[in-house]
Amino acid sequence: MKNVNGDSTASREKIIVRTSVIGIIANVFLAAFKAVIGLMSSSIAIIMDAVNNISDAGSSLITIIGTKLAGREPDKKHPFGYGRVEYLSAMVISVIVLYAGVTSLVESIKKIITPDVPDYSTVSLIIVGAAVVVKIVLGRYVKSVGKKVNSTSLVNSGEDATLDSVISASTLVAAAIFLIFDISLEAWLGAIISLVIIKSGFEMIKETVSQILGERNDADLAKSIKETVTGFPDVQGAYDLVLNNYGPDTWNGSIHIEVPDTYSADRLDQLIRSIQVKVYEEHHVILTAIGVYSVNTKDAEIIEAYKKVKDLVLSHEYVRQIHGFYMDKEKKTLRFDIVVSFDAEDRRAVYGKVIEAVGKEYPEYELQVAMDTDFSED
């Protein structure tokens, strides 16, 4: 499993680096052309656009550095690897975009106060028009690759490139208005563009912070893992799936399974190992722990009691699930777990009502009920 994962990581890293290098080359050339045009025509909007291209090239460089650092092998200090460095590089890119927007806004306000009259040439407008096309193609390409390899840094760079195409197109509109009506909207357009960039930067930061904090399990991934686990004979249920993300496409997790109470230790050990291998092969998720719930299969009265308790528990609003049910008639204990939705205003209150209801039905039993969380809840 280790070699497969290593090959996959190396391939992903090469794709990200190659895409980022293409972005750097394209942005450096565009920045050079726009800077010359902006200075020659005294266009603040085009100059700011050139500065933005330079920041994009810097973003691509940061993506490469972040990807290289994230690809380092786990060590004693960081046994789960360095995958989360990619989220930090995405954060840096977001801050660069925000800074570019703020800087552009300041310069645009200065030009509103003390305006310059632009002097456009046919060649300059053709070059800006070509830059629009290049940025549209580059943005779509980088973003599509980012989604394919699950790289937030590339997706952010692609979105920024797409935004740049809009900015460049706006400068053409401003040029057309000036040439036709002799009205200069350069500074005002620069201010509007700056606000759009600032908004984009804030949104990128918000998304990246959310990833660093840790988001809920991916619902589709969680569902597919549970389907794989319950596909094994005698696994009657899969619950309590927890996935920990240590970087894009790097997941460790744990899960509970329900198996008949007739299973021996060696048979259970073989089942658990088989589940771990198959889940990794199909989903690239390492299940570091698989807990076990024992299901009553020998006593018809207990099986009937489970149906009764299940109906009673699920009759309560916001209770999404009951699992891990086991009744011990000799010790007079009754244990199970319930999943209470985050939609409940007071989850503890719902839990208390369930305990009270089941306690009334089985007053002679000691209840051992745990309140669980569905980490993939929509």
Protein Blocks (a to p, Z undefined) as FASTA:
>chain_A
ZZmmmmmmmmmmmmmmmmmmmmmmmmmmmmmmmmmmmmmnopaklmmmmmmmmmmmmmmm
mmmmmmmmmmpccdfklmnojmlmmmmmmmmmmmmmmmmmmmmmmmmmmmmmmccddddd
fklmmmmmmmmmmmmmmmmmmmmmmmmnopaklmmmmmmmmmmmmmmmmmmmmmmmmmmn
opafklmmmmmmmmmmmmmmmmmmmmmmmmmnopaddfklmmmmmmmmmmpghiabdehi
acddebehiacddddddddfkbcfklmmmmmmmmmmmmmmmnopacfbdcdddddfkbmk
lmmmmmmmmmmmmmpghiabdehiacdfklopacddddddfkbmblmlmmmmmmmmmmmm
mmmbccdddddddfkbZZ
